[in-house]
Amino acid sequence: GPLWERPLLEVRLGELHTWISTCSFSAQGLLGAVQRAWSSFCAKYIHVKQGGPAGLSMLLAGYCLLSYGWNYQHFSKNSLGSLV
């Protein structure tokens, strides 16, 4: 697509000065850029439509770490008593 429609991460280093010169630095242009960035962030991290084993495994790993944290004193007392 045209250079002015590309996001910053798709612009090559040699095209950067041309891309910056096509940007609008008015209040409306900056507001539009912030809205596009927010929409992109939401689409990538918040409104994720795909599921699978990764989400379930992260949930399970978080539960294991939280459970270990809750029972840490119990584990450490037992381990110290068995060493003495």
PDB file with SEQRES, HELIX, SHEET and CRYST1 records, atoms N, CA, C and O in Angstrom:
SEQRES   1 A   84  GLY PRO LEU TRP GLU ARG PRO LEU LEU GLU VAL ARG LEU          
SEQRES   2 A   84  GLY GLU LEU HIS THR TRP ILE SER THR CYS SER PHE SER          
SEQRES   3 A   84  ALA GLN GLY LEU LEU GLY ALA VAL GLN ARG ALA TRP SER          
SEQRES   4 A   84  SER PHE CYS ALA LYS TYR ILE HIS VAL LYS GLN GLY GLY          
SEQRES   5 A   84  PRO ALA GLY LEU SER MET LEU LEU ALA GLY TYR CYS LEU          
SEQRES   6 A   84  LEU SER TYR GLY TRP ASN TYR GLN HIS PHE SER LYS ASN          
SEQRES   7 A   84  SER LEU GLY SER LEU VAL                                      
HELIX    1 AA1 LEU A    3  GLU A    5  5                                   3    
HELIX    2 AA2 LEU A    8  GLU A   10  5                                   3    
HELIX    3 AA3 LEU A   13  GLU A   15  5                                   3    
HELIX    4 AA4 LEU A   16  THR A   22  1                                   7    
HELIX    5 AA5 ALA A   27  PHE A   41  1                                  15    
HELIX    6 AA6 CYS A   42  ILE A   46  3                                   5    
HELIX    7 AA7 PRO A   53  TRP A   70  1                                  18    
HELIX    8 AA8 TYR A   72  LEU A   83  1                                  12    
CRYST1    1.000    1.000    1.000  90.00  90.00  90.00 P 1           1          
ATOM      1  N   GLY A   1       0.804  -1.183   0.000  1.00  0.00           N  
ATOM      2  CA  GLY A   1       0.000   0.000   0.000  1.00  0.00           C  
ATOM      3  C   GLY A   1       0.849   1.250   0.000  1.00  0.00           C  
ATOM      4  O   GLY A   1       2.077   1.190   0.055  1.00  0.00           O  
ATOM      5  N   PRO A   2       0.175   2.380  -0.063  1.00  0.00           N  
ATOM      6  CA  PRO A   2       0.902   3.646  -0.035  1.00  0.00           C  
ATOM      7  C   PRO A   2       1.675   3.815   1.266  1.00  0.00           C  
ATOM      8  O   PRO A   2       1.326   3.242   2.297  1.00  0.00           O  
ATOM      9  N   LEU A   3       2.717   4.604   1.191  1.00  0.00           N  
ATOM     10  CA  LEU A   3       3.601   4.778   2.343  1.00  0.00           C  
ATOM     11  C   LEU A   3       2.878   5.393   3.525  1.00  0.00           C  
ATOM     12  O   LEU A   3       3.136   4.999   4.662  1.00  0.00           O  
ATOM     13  N   TRP A   4       1.986   6.341   3.302  1.00  0.00           N  
ATOM     14  CA  TRP A   4       1.318   7.026   4.408  1.00  0.00           C  
ATOM     15  C   TRP A   4       0.304   6.139   5.120  1.00  0.00           C  
ATOM     16  O   TRP A   4      -0.111   6.470   6.230  1.00  0.00           O  
ATOM     17  N   GLU A   5      -0.111   5.018   4.518  1.00  0.00           N  
ATOM     18  CA  GLU A   5      -1.060   4.107   5.160  1.00  0.00           C  
ATOM     19  C   GLU A   5      -0.375   3.039   6.005  1.00  0.00           C  
ATOM     20  O   GLU A   5      -1.030   2.374   6.807  1.00  0.00           O  
ATOM     21  N   ARG A   6       0.920   2.871   5.837  1.00  0.00           N  
ATOM     22  CA  ARG A   6       1.639   1.831   6.577  1.00  0.00           C  
ATOM     23  C   ARG A   6       1.828   2.216   8.037  1.00  0.00           C  
ATOM     24  O   ARG A   6       2.061   3.383   8.352  1.00  0.00           O  
ATOM     25  N   PRO A   7       1.727   1.223   8.939  1.00  0.00           N  
ATOM     26  CA  PRO A   7       2.076   1.500  10.334  1.00  0.00           C  
ATOM     27  C   PRO A   7       3.594   1.675  10.471  1.00  0.00           C  
ATOM     28  O   PRO A   7       4.359   1.270   9.597  1.00  0.00           O  
ATOM     29  N   LEU A   8       4.002   2.273  11.560  1.00  0.00           N  
ATOM     30  CA  LEU A   8       5.415   2.595  11.767  1.00  0.00           C  
ATOM     31  C   LEU A   8       6.307   1.359  11.697  1.00  0.00           C  
ATOM     32  O   LEU A   8       7.409   1.429  11.153  1.00  0.00           O  
ATOM     33  N   LEU A   9       5.854   0.235  12.235  1.00  0.00           N  
ATOM     34  CA  LEU A   9       6.698  -0.959  12.263  1.00  0.00           C  
ATOM     35  C   LEU A   9       6.888  -1.593  10.894  1.00  0.00           C  
ATOM     36  O   LEU A   9       7.757  -2.450  10.735  1.00  0.00           O  
ATOM     37  N   GLU A  10       6.096  -1.192   9.895  1.00  0.00           N  
ATOM     38  CA  GLU A  10       6.249  -1.728   8.541  1.00  0.00           C  
ATOM     39  C   GLU A  10       7.043  -0.798   7.633  1.00  0.00           C  
ATOM     40  O   GLU A  10       7.263  -1.119   6.465  1.00  0.00           O  
ATOM     41  N   VAL A  11       7.475   0.343   8.147  1.00  0.00           N  
ATOM     42  CA  VAL A  11       8.245   1.303   7.369  1.00  0.00           C  
ATOM     43  C   VAL A  11       9.719   0.946   7.471  1.00  0.00           C  
ATOM     44  O   VAL A  11      10.239   0.711   8.562  1.00  0.00           O  
ATOM     45  N   ARG A  12      10.384   0.910   6.323  1.00  0.00           N  
ATOM     46  CA  ARG A  12      11.821   0.628   6.322  1.00  0.00           C  
ATOM     47  C   ARG A  12      12.598   1.859   6.775  1.00  0.00           C  
ATOM     48  O   ARG A  12      12.095   2.980   6.710  1.00  0.00           O  
ATOM     49  N   LEU A  13      13.809   1.643   7.229  1.00  0.00           N  
ATOM     50  CA  LEU A  13      14.615   2.725   7.779  1.00  0.00           C  
ATOM     51  C   LEU A  13      14.877   3.813   6.737  1.00  0.00           C  
ATOM     52  O   LEU A  13      14.885   4.996   7.079  1.00  0.00           O  
ATOM     53  N   GLY A  14      15.089   3.441   5.494  1.00  0.00           N  
ATOM     54  CA  GLY A  14      15.333   4.426   4.437  1.00  0.00           C  
ATOM     55  C   GLY A  14      14.095   5.239   4.095  1.00  0.00           C  
ATOM     56  O   GLY A  14      14.209   6.352   3.581  1.00  0.00           O  
ATOM     57  N   GLU A  15      12.916   4.702   4.373  1.00  0.00           N  
ATOM     58  CA  GLU A  15      11.666   5.396   4.071  1.00  0.00           C  
ATOM     59  C   GLU A  15      11.141   6.204   5.252  1.00  0.00           C  
ATOM     60  O   GLU A  15      10.110   6.867   5.136  1.00  0.00           O  
ATOM     61  N   LEU A  16      11.836   6.157   6.386  1.00  0.00           N  
ATOM     62  CA  LEU A  16      11.331   6.772   7.609  1.00  0.00           C  
ATOM     63  C   LEU A  16      11.142   8.281   7.479  1.00  0.00           C  
ATOM     64  O   LEU A  16      10.114   8.803   7.908  1.00  0.00           O  
ATOM     65  N   HIS A  17      12.104   8.991   6.901  1.00  0.00           N  
ATOM     66  CA  HIS A  17      11.968  10.447   6.780  1.00  0.00           C  
ATOM     67  C   HIS A  17      10.812  10.827   5.858  1.00  0.00           C  
ATOM     68  O   HIS A  17      10.139  11.828   6.100  1.00  0.00           O  
ATOM     69  N   THR A  18      10.574  10.048   4.810  1.00  0.00           N  
ATOM     70  CA  THR A  18       9.442  10.304   3.920  1.00  0.00           C  
ATOM     71  C   THR A  18       8.130  10.003   4.627  1.00  0.00           C  
ATOM     72  O   THR A  18       7.156  10.739   4.469  1.00  0.00           O  
ATOM     73  N   TRP A  19       8.096   8.922   5.407  1.00  0.00           N  
ATOM     74  CA  TRP A  19       6.882   8.554   6.135  1.00  0.00           C  
ATOM     75  C   TRP A  19       6.520   9.623   7.155  1.00  0.00           C  
ATOM     76  O   TRP A  19       5.349   9.974   7.296  1.00  0.00           O  
ATOM     77  N   ILE A  20       7.522  10.147   7.873  1.00  0.00           N  
ATOM     78  CA  ILE A  20       7.273  11.188   8.871  1.00  0.00           C  
ATOM     79  C   ILE A  20       6.750  12.459   8.203  1.00  0.00           C  
ATOM     80  O   ILE A  20       5.896  13.149   8.760  1.00  0.00           O  
ATOM     81  N   SER A  21       7.261  12.765   7.013  1.00  0.00           N  
ATOM     82  CA  SER A  21       6.813  13.987   6.333  1.00  0.00           C  
ATOM     83  C   SER A  21       5.371  13.857   5.834  1.00  0.00           C  
ATOM     84  O   SER A  21       4.718  14.873   5.596  1.00  0.00           O  
ATOM     85  N   THR A  22       4.862  12.639   5.671  1.00  0.00           N  
ATOM     86  CA  THR A  22       3.474  12.465   5.236  1.00  0.00           C  
ATOM     87  C   THR A  22       2.505  12.444   6.412  1.00  0.00           C  
ATOM     88  O   THR A  22       1.293  12.487   6.205  1.00  0.00           O  
ATOM     89  N   CYS A  23       3.008  12.381   7.634  1.00  0.00           N  
ATOM     90  CA  CYS A  23       2.135  12.344   8.810  1.00  0.00           C  
ATOM     91  C   CYS A  23       1.540  13.721   9.080  1.00  0.00           C  
ATOM     92  O   CYS A  23       2.162  14.752   8.822  1.00  0.00           O  
ATOM     93  N   SER A  24       0.337  13.709   9.597  1.00  0.00           N  
ATOM     94  CA  SER A  24      -0.337  14.946   9.968  1.00  0.00           C  
ATOM     95  C   SER A  24      -0.129  15.183  11.455  1.00  0.00           C  
ATOM     96  O   SER A  24      -0.503  14.351  12.282  1.00  0.00           O  
ATOM     97  N   PHE A  25       0.469  16.320  11.793  1.00  0.00           N  
ATOM     98  CA  PHE A  25       0.734  16.637  13.192  1.00  0.00           C  
ATOM     99  C   PHE A  25      -0.277  17.626  13.755  1.00  0.00           C  
ATOM    100  O   PHE A  25      -0.008  18.288  14.757  1.00  0.00           O  
ATOM    101  N   SER A  26      -1.434  17.728  13.118  1.00  0.00           N  
ATOM    102  CA  SER A  26      -2.498  18.565  13.656  1.00  0.00           C  
ATOM    103  C   SER A  26      -3.173  17.819  14.804  1.00  0.00           C  
ATOM    104  O   SER A  26      -2.899  16.641  15.034  1.00  0.00           O  
ATOM    105  N   ALA A  27      -4.042  18.500  15.511  1.00  0.00           N  
ATOM    106  CA  ALA A  27      -4.742  17.858  16.628  1.00  0.00           C  
ATOM    107  C   ALA A  27      -5.595  16.698  16.139  1.00  0.00           C  
ATOM    108  O   ALA A  27      -5.647  15.651  16.784  1.00  0.00           O  
ATOM    109  N   GLN A  28      -6.260  16.873  15.010  1.00  0.00           N  
ATOM    110  CA  GLN A  28      -7.108  15.804  14.468  1.00  0.00           C  
ATOM    111  C   GLN A  28      -6.260  14.617  13.988  1.00  0.00           C  
ATOM    112  O   GLN A  28      -6.645  13.462  14.168  1.00  0.00           O  
ATOM    113  N   GLY A  29      -5.110  14.910  13.381  1.00  0.00           N  
ATOM    114  CA  GLY A  29      -4.228  13.838  12.934  1.00  0.00           C  
ATOM    115  C   GLY A  29      -3.654  13.042  14.086  1.00  0.00           C  
ATOM    116  O   GLY A  29      -3.573  11.816  14.019  1.00  0.00           O  
ATOM    117  N   LEU A  30      -3.254  13.735  15.146  1.00  0.00           N  
ATOM    118  CA  LEU A  30      -2.718  13.049  16.324  1.00  0.00           C  
ATOM    119  C   LEU A  30      -3.790  12.234  17.032  1.00  0.00           C  
ATOM    120  O   LEU A  30      -3.520  11.131  17.508  1.00  0.00           O  
ATOM    121  N   LEU A  31      -5.013  12.775  17.105  1.00  0.00           N  
ATOM    122  CA  LEU A  31      -6.111  12.036  17.712  1.00  0.00           C  
ATOM    123  C   LEU A  31      -6.426  10.774  16.913  1.00  0.00           C  
ATOM    124  O   LEU A  31      -6.695   9.722  17.491  1.00  0.00           O  
ATOM    125  N   GLY A  32      -6.392  10.880  15.588  1.00  0.00           N  
ATOM    126  CA  GLY A  32      -6.613   9.705  14.746  1.00  0.00           C  
ATOM    127  C   GLY A  32      -5.539   8.657  14.942  1.00  0.00           C  
ATOM    128  O   GLY A  32      -5.832   7.461  14.952  1.00  0.00           O  
ATOM    129  N   ALA A  33      -4.291   9.092  15.098  1.00  0.00           N  
ATOM    130  CA  ALA A  33      -3.190   8.152  15.325  1.00  0.00           C  
ATOM    131  C   ALA A  33      -3.352   7.438  16.659  1.00  0.00           C  
ATOM    132  O   ALA A  33      -3.097   6.238  16.758  1.00  0.00           O  
ATOM    133  N   VAL A  34      -3.772   8.166  17.680  1.00  0.00           N  
ATOM    134  CA  VAL A  34      -3.983   7.549  18.994  1.00  0.00           C  
ATOM    135  C   VAL A  34      -5.138   6.548  18.921  1.00  0.00           C  
ATOM    136  O   VAL A  34      -5.057   5.471  19.512  1.00  0.00           O  
ATOM    137  N   GLN A  35      -6.201   6.888  18.211  1.00  0.00           N  
ATOM    138  CA  GLN A  35      -7.330   5.965  18.070  1.00  0.00           C  
ATOM    139  C   GLN A  35      -6.927   4.701  17.325  1.00  0.00           C  
ATOM    140  O   GLN A  35      -7.325   3.601  17.709  1.00  0.00           O  
ATOM    141  N   ARG A  36      -6.134   4.851  16.255  1.00  0.00           N  
ATOM    142  CA  ARG A  36      -5.673   3.667  15.513  1.00  0.00           C  
ATOM    143  C   ARG A  36      -4.765   2.796  16.375  1.00  0.00           C  
ATOM    144  O   ARG A  36      -4.850   1.569  16.328  1.00  0.00           O  
ATOM    145  N   ALA A  37      -3.901   3.427  17.158  1.00  0.00           N  
ATOM    146  CA  ALA A  37      -3.007   2.666  18.035  1.00  0.00           C  
ATOM    147  C   ALA A  37      -3.809   1.918  19.094  1.00  0.00           C  
ATOM    148  O   ALA A  37      -3.515   0.757  19.379  1.00  0.00           O  
ATOM    149  N   TRP A  38      -4.810   2.556  19.677  1.00  0.00           N  
ATOM    150  CA  TRP A  38      -5.639   1.915  20.689  1.00  0.00           C  
ATOM    151  C   TRP A  38      -6.421   0.751  20.088  1.00  0.00           C  
ATOM    152  O   TRP A  38      -6.519  -0.311  20.702  1.00  0.00           O  
ATOM    153  N   SER A  39      -6.975   0.940  18.900  1.00  0.00           N  
ATOM    154  CA  SER A  39      -7.719  -0.129  18.240  1.00  0.00           C  
ATOM    155  C   SER A  39      -6.814  -1.317  17.938  1.00  0.00           C  
ATOM    156  O   SER A  39      -7.210  -2.470  18.109  1.00  0.00           O  
ATOM    157  N   SER A  40      -5.608  -1.031  17.493  1.00  0.00           N  
ATOM    158  CA  SER A  40      -4.653  -2.098  17.207  1.00  0.00           C  
ATOM    159  C   SER A  40      -4.281  -2.855  18.473  1.00  0.00           C  
ATOM    160  O   SER A  40      -4.203  -4.083  18.460  1.00  0.00           O  
ATOM    161  N   PHE A  41      -4.051  -2.130  19.574  1.00  0.00           N  
ATOM    162  CA  PHE A  41      -3.727  -2.753  20.852  1.00  0.00           C  
ATOM    163  C   PHE A  41      -4.868  -3.655  21.323  1.00  0.00           C  
ATOM    164  O   PHE A  41      -4.640  -4.786  21.754  1.00  0.00           O  
ATOM    165  N   CYS A  42      -6.097  -3.143  21.237  1.00  0.00           N  
ATOM    166  CA  CYS A  42      -7.254  -3.930  21.677  1.00  0.00           C  
ATOM    167  C   CYS A  42      -7.425  -5.179  20.826  1.00  0.00           C  
ATOM    168  O   CYS A  42      -7.714  -6.256  21.347  1.00  0.00           O  
ATOM    169  N   ALA A  43      -7.245  -5.037  19.516  1.00  0.00           N  
ATOM    170  CA  ALA A  43      -7.405  -6.182  18.625  1.00  0.00           C  
ATOM    171  C   ALA A  43      -6.350  -7.254  18.901  1.00  0.00           C  
ATOM    172  O   ALA A  43      -6.627  -8.447  18.781  1.00  0.00           O  
ATOM    173  N   LYS A  44      -5.153  -6.831  19.267  1.00  0.00           N  
ATOM    174  CA  LYS A  44      -4.066  -7.792  19.464  1.00  0.00           C  
ATOM    175  C   LYS A  44      -4.093  -8.440  20.840  1.00  0.00           C  
ATOM    176  O   LYS A  44      -3.830  -9.637  20.957  1.00  0.00           O  
ATOM    177  N   TYR A  45      -4.407  -7.675  21.888  1.00  0.00           N  
ATOM    178  CA  TYR A  45      -4.256  -8.188  23.249  1.00  0.00           C  
ATOM    179  C   TYR A  45      -5.551  -8.375  24.027  1.00  0.00           C  
ATOM    180  O   TYR A  45      -5.585  -9.193  24.946  1.00  0.00           O  
ATOM    181  N   ILE A  46      -6.607  -7.658  23.701  1.00  0.00           N  
ATOM    182  CA  ILE A  46      -7.811  -7.706  24.520  1.00  0.00           C  
ATOM    183  C   ILE A  46      -8.924  -8.515  23.863  1.00  0.00           C  
ATOM    184  O   ILE A  46      -9.512  -9.391  24.496  1.00  0.00           O  
ATOM    185  N   HIS A  47      -9.214  -8.226  22.599  1.00  0.00           N  
ATOM    186  CA  HIS A  47     -10.312  -8.900  21.906  1.00  0.00           C  
ATOM    187  C   HIS A  47      -9.803 -10.100  21.119  1.00  0.00           C  
ATOM    188  O   HIS A  47     -10.037 -10.198  19.914  1.00  0.00           O  
ATOM    189  N   VAL A  48      -9.123 -10.995  21.778  1.00  0.00           N  
ATOM    190  CA  VAL A  48      -8.542 -12.163  21.122  1.00  0.00           C  
ATOM    191  C   VAL A  48      -9.640 -13.199  20.924  1.00  0.00           C  
ATOM    192  O   VAL A  48     -10.312 -13.585  21.880  1.00  0.00           O  
ATOM    193  N   LYS A  49      -9.819 -13.642  19.706  1.00  0.00           N  
ATOM    194  CA  LYS A  49     -10.890 -14.579  19.405  1.00  0.00           C  
ATOM    195  C   LYS A  49     -10.403 -16.033  19.380  1.00  0.00           C  
ATOM    196  O   LYS A  49     -11.215 -16.957  19.317  1.00  0.00           O  
ATOM    197  N   GLN A  50      -9.121 -16.231  19.429  1.00  0.00           N  
ATOM    198  CA  GLN A  50      -8.610 -17.589  19.346  1.00  0.00           C  
ATOM    199  C   GLN A  50      -8.387 -18.173  20.738  1.00  0.00           C  
ATOM    200  O   GLN A  50      -7.946 -17.481  21.655  1.00  0.00           O  
ATOM    201  N   GLY A  51      -8.684 -19.397  20.870  1.00  0.00           N  
ATOM    202  CA  GLY A  51      -8.453 -20.082  22.127  1.00  0.00           C  
ATOM    203  C   GLY A  51      -7.493 -21.227  21.891  1.00  0.00           C  
ATOM    204  O   GLY A  51      -6.840 -21.293  20.850  1.00  0.00           O  
ATOM    205  N   GLY A  52      -7.406 -22.102  22.824  1.00  0.00           N  
ATOM    206  CA  GLY A  52      -6.548 -23.245  22.625  1.00  0.00           C  
ATOM    207  C   GLY A  52      -5.830 -23.646  23.890  1.00  0.00           C  
ATOM    208  O   GLY A  52      -6.143 -23.154  24.975  1.00  0.00           O  
ATOM    209  N   PRO A  53      -4.871 -24.535  23.756  1.00  0.00           N  
ATOM    210  CA  PRO A  53      -4.177 -25.059  24.934  1.00  0.00           C  
ATOM    211  C   PRO A  53      -3.279 -24.028  25.611  1.00  0.00           C  
ATOM    212  O   PRO A  53      -2.971 -24.178  26.793  1.00  0.00           O  
ATOM    213  N   ALA A  54      -2.852 -22.996  24.906  1.00  0.00           N  
ATOM    214  CA  ALA A  54      -1.949 -22.013  25.520  1.00  0.00           C  
ATOM    215  C   ALA A  54      -2.648 -21.268  26.656  1.00  0.00           C  
ATOM    216  O   ALA A  54      -2.068 -21.092  27.728  1.00  0.00           O  
ATOM    217  N   GLY A  55      -3.872 -20.835  26.434  1.00  0.00           N  
ATOM    218  CA  GLY A  55      -4.595 -20.120  27.476  1.00  0.00           C  
ATOM    219  C   GLY A  55      -4.873 -20.994  28.679  1.00  0.00           C  
ATOM    220  O   GLY A  55      -4.744 -20.552  29.821  1.00  0.00           O  
ATOM    221  N   LEU A  56      -5.251 -22.226  28.426  1.00  0.00           N  
ATOM    222  CA  LEU A  56      -5.527 -23.158  29.513  1.00  0.00           C  
ATOM    223  C   LEU A  56      -4.261 -23.490  30.292  1.00  0.00           C  
ATOM    224  O   LEU A  56      -4.297 -23.585  31.519  1.00  0.00           O  
ATOM    225  N   SER A  57      -3.157 -23.664  29.601  1.00  0.00           N  
ATOM    226  CA  SER A  57      -1.910 -23.985  30.298  1.00  0.00           C  
ATOM    227  C   SER A  57      -1.414 -22.783  31.112  1.00  0.00           C  
ATOM    228  O   SER A  57      -0.855 -22.963  32.194  1.00  0.00           O  
ATOM    229  N   MET A  58      -1.613 -21.564  30.605  1.00  0.00           N  
ATOM    230  CA  MET A  58      -1.237 -20.387  31.388  1.00  0.00           C  
ATOM    231  C   MET A  58      -2.093 -20.277  32.639  1.00  0.00           C  
ATOM    232  O   MET A  58      -1.589 -19.918  33.703  1.00  0.00           O  
ATOM    233  N   LEU A  59      -3.368 -20.579  32.525  1.00  0.00           N  
ATOM    234  CA  LEU A  59      -4.256 -20.553  33.680  1.00  0.00           C  
ATOM    235  C   LEU A  59      -3.830 -21.598  34.706  1.00  0.00           C  
ATOM    236  O   LEU A  59      -3.795 -21.310  35.902  1.00  0.00           O  
ATOM    237  N   LEU A  60      -3.511 -22.784  34.261  1.00  0.00           N  
ATOM    238  CA  LEU A  60      -3.079 -23.848  35.151  1.00  0.00           C  
ATOM    239  C   LEU A  60      -1.743 -23.504  35.822  1.00  0.00           C  
ATOM    240  O   LEU A  60      -1.571 -23.746  37.017  1.00  0.00           O  
ATOM    241  N   ALA A  61      -0.808 -22.948  35.068  1.00  0.00           N  
ATOM    242  CA  ALA A  61       0.486 -22.564  35.637  1.00  0.00           C  
ATOM    243  C   ALA A  61       0.311 -21.456  36.678  1.00  0.00           C  
ATOM    244  O   ALA A  61       0.965 -21.471  37.720  1.00  0.00           O  
ATOM    245  N   GLY A  62      -0.563 -20.507  36.398  1.00  0.00           N  
ATOM    246  CA  GLY A  62      -0.839 -19.447  37.367  1.00  0.00           C  
ATOM    247  C   GLY A  62      -1.451 -19.990  38.635  1.00  0.00           C  
ATOM    248  O   GLY A  62      -1.109 -19.547  39.731  1.00  0.00           O  
ATOM    249  N   TYR A  63      -2.359 -20.950  38.499  1.00  0.00           N  
ATOM    250  CA  TYR A  63      -2.971 -21.575  39.677  1.00  0.00           C  
ATOM    251  C   TYR A  63      -1.922 -22.308  40.504  1.00  0.00           C  
ATOM    252  O   TYR A  63      -1.937 -22.235  41.733  1.00  0.00           O  
ATOM    253  N   CYS A  64      -1.016 -23.013  39.837  1.00  0.00           N  
ATOM    254  CA  CYS A  64       0.036 -23.748  40.568  1.00  0.00           C  
ATOM    255  C   CYS A  64       0.949 -22.789  41.328  1.00  0.00           C  
ATOM    256  O   CYS A  64       1.284 -23.042  42.485  1.00  0.00           O  
ATOM    257  N   LEU A  65       1.352 -21.694  40.689  1.00  0.00           N  
ATOM    258  CA  LEU A  65       2.206 -20.720  41.363  1.00  0.00           C  
ATOM    259  C   LEU A  65       1.488 -20.052  42.526  1.00  0.00           C  
ATOM    260  O   LEU A  65       2.084 -19.845  43.583  1.00  0.00           O  
ATOM    261  N   LEU A  66       0.222 -19.716  42.345  1.00  0.00           N  
ATOM    262  CA  LEU A  66      -0.548 -19.096  43.414  1.00  0.00           C  
ATOM    263  C   LEU A  66      -0.738 -20.061  44.575  1.00  0.00           C  
ATOM    264  O   LEU A  66      -0.631 -19.662  45.734  1.00  0.00           O  
ATOM    265  N   SER A  67      -1.016 -21.307  44.281  1.00  0.00           N  
ATOM    266  CA  SER A  67      -1.200 -22.308  45.316  1.00  0.00           C  
ATOM    267  C   SER A  67       0.100 -22.538  46.090  1.00  0.00           C  
ATOM    268  O   SER A  67       0.083 -22.663  47.315  1.00  0.00           O  
ATOM    269  N   TYR A  68       1.219 -22.594  45.379  1.00  0.00           N  
ATOM    270  CA  TYR A  68       2.501 -22.756  46.044  1.00  0.00           C  
ATOM    271  C   TYR A  68       2.791 -21.558  46.945  1.00  0.00           C  
ATOM    272  O   TYR A  68       3.298 -21.719  48.055  1.00  0.00           O  
ATOM    273  N   GLY A  69       2.467 -20.356  46.466  1.00  0.00           N  
ATOM    274  CA  GLY A  69       2.684 -19.158  47.270  1.00  0.00           C  
ATOM    275  C   GLY A  69       1.858 -19.165  48.545  1.00  0.00           C  
ATOM    276  O   GLY A  69       2.339 -18.752  49.600  1.00  0.00           O  
ATOM    277  N   TRP A  70       0.635 -19.626  48.456  1.00  0.00           N  
ATOM    278  CA  TRP A  70      -0.225 -19.684  49.637  1.00  0.00           C  
ATOM    279  C   TRP A  70       0.299 -20.695  50.661  1.00  0.00           C  
ATOM    280  O   TRP A  70       0.194 -20.468  51.866  1.00  0.00           O  
ATOM    281  N   ASN A  71       0.856 -21.795  50.191  1.00  0.00           N  
ATOM    282  CA  ASN A  71       1.300 -22.870  51.073  1.00  0.00           C  
ATOM    283  C   ASN A  71       2.809 -22.843  51.316  1.00  0.00           C  
ATOM    284  O   ASN A  71       3.358 -23.835  51.795  1.00  0.00           O  
ATOM    285  N   TYR A  72       3.490 -21.756  51.006  1.00  0.00           N  
ATOM    286  CA  TYR A  72       4.943 -21.719  51.111  1.00  0.00           C  
ATOM    287  C   TYR A  72       5.425 -21.937  52.540  1.00  0.00           C  
ATOM    288  O   TYR A  72       6.383 -22.679  52.755  1.00  0.00           O  
ATOM    289  N   GLN A  73       4.785 -21.307  53.519  1.00  0.00           N  
ATOM    290  CA  GLN A  73       5.217 -21.471  54.905  1.00  0.00           C  
ATOM    291  C   GLN A  73       5.058 -22.918  55.353  1.00  0.00           C  
ATOM    292  O   GLN A  73       5.895 -23.445  56.086  1.00  0.00           O  
ATOM    293  N   HIS A  74       3.992 -23.548  54.914  1.00  0.00           N  
ATOM    294  CA  HIS A  74       3.774 -24.952  55.272  1.00  0.00           C  
ATOM    295  C   HIS A  74       4.879 -25.823  54.678  1.00  0.00           C  
ATOM    296  O   HIS A  74       5.399 -26.709  55.357  1.00  0.00           O  
ATOM    297  N   PHE A  75       5.241 -25.581  53.420  1.00  0.00           N  
ATOM    298  CA  PHE A  75       6.303 -26.358  52.786  1.00  0.00           C  
ATOM    299  C   PHE A  75       7.638 -26.099  53.446  1.00  0.00           C  
ATOM    300  O   PHE A  75       8.403 -27.038  53.666  1.00  0.00           O  
ATOM    301  N   SER A  76       7.943 -24.846  53.772  1.00  0.00           N  
ATOM    302  CA  SER A  76       9.256 -24.545  54.337  1.00  0.00           C  
ATOM    303  C   SER A  76       9.393 -25.102  55.756  1.00  0.00           C  
ATOM    304  O   SER A  76      10.492 -25.499  56.145  1.00  0.00           O  
ATOM    305  N   LYS A  77       8.325 -25.144  56.532  1.00  0.00           N  
ATOM    306  CA  LYS A  77       8.399 -25.728  57.881  1.00  0.00           C  
ATOM    307  C   LYS A  77       8.642 -27.214  57.793  1.00  0.00           C  
ATOM    308  O   LYS A  77       9.430 -27.754  58.569  1.00  0.00           O  
ATOM    309  N   ASN A  78       7.991 -27.885  56.874  1.00  0.00           N  
ATOM    310  CA  ASN A  78       8.181 -29.335  56.728  1.00  0.00           C  
ATOM    311  C   ASN A  78       9.585 -29.665  56.254  1.00  0.00           C  
ATOM    312  O   ASN A  78      10.181 -30.643  56.706  1.00  0.00           O  
ATOM    313  N   SER A  79      10.128 -28.843  55.333  1.00  0.00           N  
ATOM    314  CA  SER A  79      11.455 -29.135  54.811  1.00  0.00           C  
ATOM    315  C   SER A  79      12.522 -28.878  55.881  1.00  0.00           C  
ATOM    316  O   SER A  79      13.511 -29.608  55.943  1.00  0.00           O  
ATOM    317  N   LEU A  80      12.338 -27.855  56.723  1.00  0.00           N  
ATOM    318  CA  LEU A  80      13.304 -27.604  57.786  1.00  0.00           C  
ATOM    319  C   LEU A  80      13.253 -28.694  58.861  1.00  0.00           C  
ATOM    320  O   LEU A  80      14.290 -29.064  59.412  1.00  0.00           O  
ATOM    321  N   GLY A  81      12.081 -29.199  59.159  1.00  0.00           N  
ATOM    322  CA  GLY A  81      11.962 -30.236  60.163  1.00  0.00           C  
ATOM    323  C   GLY A  81      12.560 -31.551  59.715  1.00  0.00           C  
ATOM    324  O   GLY A  81      13.063 -32.310  60.543  1.00  0.00           O  
ATOM    325  N   SER A  82      12.518 -31.841  58.423  1.00  0.00           N  
ATOM    326  CA  SER A  82      13.067 -33.106  57.948  1.00  0.00           C  
ATOM    327  C   SER A  82      14.591 -33.071  57.865  1.00  0.00           C  
ATOM    328  O   SER A  82      15.238 -34.118  57.889  1.00  0.00           O  
ATOM    329  N   LEU A  83      15.177 -31.845  57.767  1.00  0.00           N  
ATOM    330  CA  LEU A  83      16.626 -31.743  57.694  1.00  0.00           C  
ATOM    331  C   LEU A  83      17.289 -31.875  59.037  1.00  0.00           C  
ATOM    332  O   LEU A  83      18.454 -32.267  59.110  1.00  0.00           O  
ATOM    333  N   VAL A  84      16.577 -31.558  60.117  1.00  0.00           N  
ATOM    334  CA  VAL A  84      17.180 -31.573  61.458  1.00  0.00           C  
ATOM    335  C   VAL A  84      17.066 -32.923  62.084  1.00  0.00           C  
ATOM    336  O   VAL A  84      17.518 -33.121  63.211  1.00  0.00           O  
TER     337      VAL A  84                                                      
END                                                                             
